[in-house]
Amino acid sequence: MVQHNVLIVGGGARESALGLAFRRAPSVDRVYVAPGNQAMKLLGLDPVPIAVDDFDRLLDFARGHVDLTFVGPEVPLVGGIVDAFMAAGQQIFGPHQRLAQLEGSKGFAKAFMQRHGIPTARSVVTHTLTEAQAAMREFGAPVVVKADGLAAGKGVRVAATIAEAEAALDGLYRQGADATVVVEEYLTGQEASVMTLFAGTHFVTLPLSQDHKRRFNGDAGPNTGGMGAISPAPQFGATAAAEAQAIVQRTITGIHADGLDGCGVLYTGLMFTADGPRVLEYNVRLGDPETQVLLPQIKDDLYVTITNLMAGQQPQLHLNGQTYSAVVLAHPGYPATSRPPLAFKVPATPELGQWLPAAVEYGDNGWQSSGGRVATVVGAGDNIQTATKLVYQLVDQLAGELAFREDIGYHALMEPVR
């Protein structure tokens, strides 16, 4: 079998999970990660010290070393990395810059949903503080305030009171008097993350997962980049999965109708309300930490699946039937701060897939944290109870001074959604 080399752009636990998924693929020889992190070497991956926004150097490296580039984070996608690679004739999996606006601009995404009849929360796109305050009063509290652009998963403020909403709006409009802000009605229900690999009009949807975005137990505290995830999320039955698939199909059809055809990952954030699912947001890349519980389920060769999809073939995914639970180990000060660096316990013999480094570096005193979300720990089992029990056994061994949520997966133990 001919083997290929892959470049993954990014450096977090999502990219660690992607690297391992490609490493498991029989058709793949070497996996490079740019910039990666130092601890990825322990997983058999090859970090390359090139920043995610240094398109020229990434292109030069790809030309000489790899057959496929896979983009992890949103910043280079919105910045046009795919356009640069395509212009140079380099194979890359990710959406072009125009399509990346589905994540890069909340206003663009809302207009897309309205244009194509995709169910979502009622909202108003505002450009002045006065407009935003009027919209806030119309919806009442609780109300959702969203920054229009990228915010590393922290650009959404769920304001429980009018005073909180006013503070959030004041903060956004202090950054720019003509800022674009989305003010949105508050929806209740259970959230699901729906990841879809697509190219043109062909797509395949991964099992539903559930992220835990709030910092503290019981979904309290500020939004973060994600503190843990489960998949498959057992509270979402066959009806919920079919409803999610229908929304994905309508989205892909809308992308085609708007002349935005491309390839990559479509992340559809859904809220399953009493009136049916509503789209909360679109992203155009794999979620973190959802990736860490999704990719281990796939038995297929990931390189073959993606390249066949890009070649116009419809893939069929084969899953291993296991349930996965992931817990993020974070700096206790996250998301406000990630200083000072803390000692990090690296497993002596890391079991592949159970420990995925993110913000980890080797310093004068050994391994230490270098950011907010330091690593993801993953457990697998026949059901959510078994997977959760295992992951917390691993967390207890590895956490040290790092913080984590103690209730990942608790929504799954509530009443089924559909």
URZI-V976100 format. One record per residue. D_LAST is the distance of its C-alpha to the last C-alpha in Angstrom with 1 decimal. Layout:
# URZI-V976100
d_last: (D_LAST D_LAST)
This chain:
# URZI-V976100
d_last: (43.8 44.4 42.8 41.9 41.8 39.0 39.2 36.3 36.8 35.7 36.4 33.4 31.0 28.9 32.1 32.9 29.7 30.5 34.0 33.0 30.7 33.6 36.0 34.1 34.5 37.5 38.6 39.0 42.2 42.1 39.6 41.0 39.2 40.7 41.4 39.3 40.3 43.0 40.8 39.2 42.5 41.4 38.5 40.9 40.1 42.9 42.8 44.8 46.1 45.1 43.1 40.0 41.8 45.0 44.3 47.9 48.1 44.6 45.8 49.1 47.3 44.9 47.8 49.6 47.0 43.6 42.0 38.7 37.6 34.1 33.5 31.3 31.7 31.4 35.0 36.8 34.4 34.8 38.5 38.9 39.3 37.8 40.3 43.1 42.2 41.8 45.2 46.7 45.2 43.1 39.8 37.0 33.2 31.9 31.8 35.0 35.9 35.0 31.5 31.2 31.5 27.7 27.7 31.3 31.1 28.3 30.2 30.3 26.6 26.0 28.5 27.0 23.5 25.3 27.5 24.8 22.3 19.6 17.4 18.6 19.9 23.2 26.0 29.8 31.7 34.9 38.2 40.2 39.7 40.5 37.8 35.2 36.3 36.1 32.5 31.6 33.2 31.4 27.9 29.0 27.8 25.5 25.9 25.3 28.5 28.5 31.5 31.8 32.9 32.1 31.9 30.8 27.3 29.0 29.5 26.8 27.7 25.3 28.0 27.5 30.7 33.0 35.5 33.2 32.3 36.0 36.8 34.3 35.7 39.2 38.6 37.3 40.1 42.7 41.9 42.7 43.6 42.0 38.9 35.7 33.0 29.5 28.7 25.1 23.1 21.0 17.2 15.0 11.6 10.8 12.7 12.3 15.4 15.6 19.0 20.6 24.1 25.9 29.4 30.2 27.7 26.6 23.7 21.5 18.2 17.8 14.8 12.7 14.6 14.8 18.3 19.9 22.2 24.1 27.2 26.9 24.9 22.2 21.8 25.4 28.2 28.6 26.4 27.5 27.1 24.5 25.0 22.6 19.5 17.3 15.9 14.0 11.6 10.0 7.3 5.7 5.2 7.1 5.6 5.4 8.6 10.1 9.7 11.4 13.9 14.8 15.7 17.7 19.5 20.4 21.7 23.8 25.1 26.1 27.8 29.8 30.6 32.0 34.2 32.6 32.0 32.2 30.4 28.7 25.3 22.9 20.7 18.0 16.8 13.6 12.4 8.9 10.6 10.2 11.8 9.7 10.6 14.2 16.7 18.5 21.0 22.3 24.3 26.4 26.6 24.7 23.3 25.1 23.9 20.9 23.5 24.7 21.6 20.8 24.3 25.0 22.3 24.1 26.9 28.5 31.5 30.3 33.6 33.5 29.9 30.7 34.2 33.1 30.4 33.2 35.4 33.2 31.6 27.9 26.8 24.6 23.1 23.5 21.7 23.0 19.9 20.6 18.5 20.4 21.0 23.5 25.6 27.9 31.4 32.9 36.2 36.2 37.3 34.5 33.5 36.8 39.1 39.4 43.0 44.9 43.9 42.9 43.7 40.9 40.8 40.4 39.7 43.0 41.2 37.9 35.4 34.0 30.5 30.4 32.4 32.2 34.9 34.6 37.3 39.8 43.5 46.6 49.1 52.4 50.8 48.4 44.7 43.3 40.6 41.1 38.2 35.2 32.5 34.7 32.7 29.3 29.0 26.4 25.5 23.9 22.8 20.9 18.0 17.3 19.8 22.5 22.1 22.2 25.2 27.1 26.6 28.0 30.9 31.7 31.4 33.8 36.3 36.2 35.4 38.9 39.4 36.2 33.3 29.6 26.5 26.0 22.3 20.6 17.2 17.0 13.7 12.2 13.7 12.0 9.1 5.8 3.8 0.0)
